[in-house]
Amino acid sequence: MSKFELTRRGLIKSGAAVGAGLAMPTLLTNSANAYTNEPKGGTVTLGFNVPQSGPYADEGADELRAYELAVEHLNGGGDGGMMNTFSSKELKGNGILGKKVEFVTGDTQTKSDAARASAKSMIEKDGAVMITGGSSSGVAIAVQGLCQEAGVIFMAGLTHSNDTTGKDKKANGFRHFFNGYMSGAALAPVLAEMYGTDRTAYHLTADYTWGWTQQESIQQATEAKGWKTANNVLTPLATTDFSSYVAPVLNSGADVLVLNHYGGNMINSLTSAVQFGLRDKQVNGKNFEIVVPLYSRLMARGAGENVKGIFGSTNWHWSLADEGSKAFVKSLGEKYGFPPSQAAHTVYCQTMLYADAAETFWYIQPLWYC
């Protein structure tokens, strides 16, 4: 039997076994050396590791804007943004643990090796005590593993793969963003209602962990509603011209194209599909349809008219009316002149959640009893 104990301002850690199968806990209070990577100087350095180049660079640019806004709010600048809407009142605009928040940045290039190297430099050279960012689940998983080895907290940023907190989960890794399973579960009933249950889908899929788990999730969810799957073709992340991948769809017998692509990849693959006339075709007596399981405001803006009427899922949208969203949209909009994307929202939230956790230091640890 397991029992969970919640300790405020403390950490429960299993100690030596005492008696018959009973592990007595050791309590570490919120004092010196209580944190795995407690900041030692007068400042707290956070590492913002985002794609400043590559197919997800647009998302990376919006992430950096949100990160800088979060730091401004944590240090007492601006209007405080979402911080003022937290039920926890530990954050007071005096940094983290009373220390001014500073930050360093890196370019993941949307490549796992480059992202790990960048994160490693921020930890070892710059003294970053928390690493966050990225718009690729492959990057997230790679950097999460590095942070686990280094004893540093990793706030995963924009990662939609089931595996990030599934088979590749780490104790030091945390996510705010939803996953591929959730997208499939949310979309399948809508697709069945709008397009019917007698459909045949052709999938183009980004060839890395996110694409694999997203495609698997949407295929399982739609097949449970009666859809069939004609094919699933993997596409390299570096692809810019998708015409050779879209052309075979025309003679596949499929009447739905599912683009398991994100960022610039989705914009380019959707553009190719429209240029091939897929949105104007009829197959199997039905209007041909295109589905994008995951997209954002940035992608919709890049795709323009081509994205109108296409169903997909998103983690958050700036039009939501909850107090936290309204405060964040107001802050970022006034600072930059346009509403934030879901990428900006997620990384802002993750920075604030990390800061709040550092202040409140709640920790749940299972205690096992015989």
N, C-alpha and C positions, 0 to 999 in steps of 0.2 A: 504494500500500500504506500502511496506517495502523499505527501502533504506539502503544500506550498505556503511559504511564509513571506510576507511582504514587509520589508524593513525600510523605514524612511531614514535618509541620511546615514545609511550603513550598508555594508556588503557582507553577506553570509557566505562563508567558504567552508567546504567540508574539511573537517580535521581528522585526526586518527580515530579509528573505530574503537568504541568503548562498549563493553558488554557484548551481548549476543546480537550482532548485526545492526547496532545503533551507531550512527555517525554523528558525533557531537559537532555543532557548528562553531566556527570562530568568527567573531564579530569585529569587522574593521570599521571604525567610525569615520565620519567625514572630517578628517584631520590630515596632518602631513603624511604624505606617501600613501594616501588611501586610494589614489587613482593609479591604474596601470601605467598611464603616460601623463601624469600630472604635470602641468606647466611649472617650471622652476623659477623663471625670471619674473619680470614685472609686466610681461605681455603674454598673450596667447596667440600662437600662430596657427592658422588654418590653411590647408593646402587645397586649392581649387584646380582640379585636373580635368580640363574640358577639351573637346575637339575644336581647336582653333583653325584646323585645316581638315580636308577630307570631306566625305559625303554628308557628314552631320555637322558641318561647321556653322550653319545657321542656328541650330539648336545650341551649340556651344557658346555663340555670341550672346544669345538671350540668357543662358545660364550665368555667364559672367556678370551681366547687368544685375541679375537678381542677387547673386552672391555679394556684390559690392553694396547693394541696398541693404541686405541683411546685416553686414558689418556696420554700416552707418547707423542702423537702428540699434544694434547691440551696444554701440559706443555712445548712444544718447543723441544721435543726430536725427534730423528729419522729424517726421510725425510719429515715429515708433511703429507704424504699420501694424502688422498682424500681432505683434507682441502685446499690444493693448487689449487684444481679444482673448488671450489665453486664460483658461480657468485657473491655471497656476499663476501666481503673482511673484514668482522668484526673480524674473528678469526685470531689472529696473533701469536699464540704459547705462549701466556702469561697467560694461564689458562682460566678461565671463569670470566669475569668482573674484570680481573686483579688479580684474586685469584688463587693460585695453586689448581689443582684438585687432590683430594684424593678419595679413594674408599674403600668400605667394601663389602664383599661377603656373600652370604647365599646359602643354599641348599634347593631348593623347594621340593626335593624328588619326583617330579612329582605328588604332592598331594596338594590340595587346602588349607587345614588347615595348613600344614607345611609351605607352601609358605606365607600365611598371617602372621603366627607367625614370620617368618624370616623377612619379610618386616616391621612388626611392631617394631621389635627390632632395625632394622637399622634406622628407623625414630626416635624412642624415645630415644634409647641409644646412637646411633652414629651420630645423627643429619643429616641424609641423606636428601637432598632437592629434589632429584629425584630418583625414583625407576624404574628399568628396568630389563628385562630378562625373562627367562622362555621359555619352548618349548611345553607347553600345553595350549590350550585355556581355559580349566577349571581353571588352575592356573592364567592365565591372567585376566579372569573375576573376580576371587576372589580378587586378589591383586589390580586390578583397583578400585574395590569398597572400599577397605581399604584406598587407596590413596586419593580417593575422600573425604572420611570422615576426613582424616588427613590434607587435604589441600595441598597435595604434588602432583607434576606432575608424571604421570606414562607413560613411553614409553614402549609400550606393548611387544616388542621383537618378538619372533616367535609365532604368533597366527594366525590360518587360519580359525577359526570359523566365520561364518557370523555374529554371535550374539555379538562378542566382541565390534564392533562398530555399531551394529544393535540394537537389543532390549535391550542389556545390556550396551549400551554406557554410558559414563560418561564425564562430561565437562573437567575433568583433564586427560582423557585418550587419547593417540594418538597411531596410528599404522603406520608402514611402510610396513609391510608384506601384501601380497594379501590375498584373501579369497576363500572359497569353491565355491561360485557362479562364480567367475572368472575362477577357474579351470574347472568347468563344461562347461562354455560357450566356453572356449578355446579347450577343449578336444573333445567334442561331434562331431563337424564337421570332425575332424581328424579320429575319430573312425568309423564314418559312411563311410568315404571315403575308409579307409583301410580294414574294416571288413564287410562292407555292412550295410543296414538298417534293415534286417531281422535277428535280434539277440535277444537272451534271456539271461539276466544277473542275476547272483546270487551274492549278496553283503554280505561280512563280514565287520562289522563296529565297530570301537572302541566305547564303550558305555559311551560317555560323549559328551559335547557340540560340540567339533570339529567334531567327527565322525557323529553325527546326522545331522549337517548342511552340511557337505561334501557329505554324502550319499544322502540326499534330493536333493542337487544341481546337482550331476552327474546323478541321476535317472531322474530328470525332463528334463535335457538337452538331455540325450540319448533317452528318450521316445518321445521327440519332433522330433527326427530323425527317429522314427519308432521302436525302440527297445522295448522289453517287459522286465518285471522284475519278475523273478521266486520267489525270496525270499530275505529278508534282515534279517540277524542274528546278534544280538549285542554280542560283545565279551568284557569281562572285561579288563581294561587297564593292570592289573597285570598278564594276561595270558602269558605264555611262550611256552606251548605246544598247538598248534592249530590243531592237528590231528583230534580231535573229532569234530571240526567245519568244517574241510575240507572234511571229509569222506562223509557227506550227499550230497555234491555237485555232486558226481559221478552219483547219481540216480535222480537228480532233473530235468533233461531235459534242464538245462542251458548249453550254449556253450561259455559263458564268465564268468569269476570270477573277480569281482571288489573288491580289497582289500583296504577298507577305513581305513588303518592302517598307522602308522608313526613310525619312529625310529626302535628300536629293535623289536617292534610288527610286523612291515612290514617284516623285515628280517626273523623272525621266521615263520610267516604265509606263506610267499612266499616259504620258504624252505619246509614246509609241503606240499604245493600244488605241488611242483616239485617232492617230494618224492612219492606222490600218483600218479604220472604219468600224471597229467592233461595237461602238455604242449605237450605231445605226443598223446593225445586222439583226436578222431574225434566224434563230436556229431551233430546230425541233418544234416549230410553231410558236416559239416564245421570243419576246424581245431579249436580246443579249444584254447581260448585266455585268457590271464590274463591282467588286467589293474590295475595300481597303480596311482590313481588320483594325489597324492602328494608325491614326493620323492626328495631326495637331494643326493649330491655327497657322503656324509657319509653313507647313506643307500645303495646306489649302490655299494660302496666299501664293505660293510658288506655282501651284498647279492651275490657278485661275479658274476659268470657266469649265475646264475639264473635270473638276471635282464635283460640280453641282449634281445633286441627286444620288451621290454615291454614299452608301452606308459604311460606317466604320465606328470605332470606339475611341474615346479619349478619357484620360484620367481626370481632367478638370477643364473648365472653361471660364473665361473671365466674366461671363454674364451671370454666374451663380450669385445668389442673393444672401448667402450666409454672411455673418459679420466679419469673419476672418478673410473671406474672399474679397468682400467690398473694401476692407482696409488695405489689403495688399494691392488690389487693382488701382486704388486711388494713389497710393504711394508711388508705385512704379510708373503709372501713367503721368503723374505730375513731374516725375524726374526725367523721363525719357520721351514723353509725348505720344505713346501708343500703349495699348493693353498688352499684358504679358501672355506668353504661351504656357502650355502645360509644363514644358521643361523648366521655365523660369519659376513657376509655382512650386514644383517639386523640390528644386534645390534650395529655394528660399525657406520652405518648410523644414527641410532636413537640417539646415544650419540652425534655425531657431529651436528645433527639437533637441539637437545636440547641446546647445547652450542651456536650455531648460533642464535637460537631464543632468548636466554637470552641476547645476545649482541645486537641484532637488535631490539628486543621487538616490533615486529609488532603484531597487534591484530585487528581482524575484529569483530565488534559487530553490530547486527541489530538495527536500530533506527526506531521506529514505529511512523507513522504519521496517523492522521485521514483523 
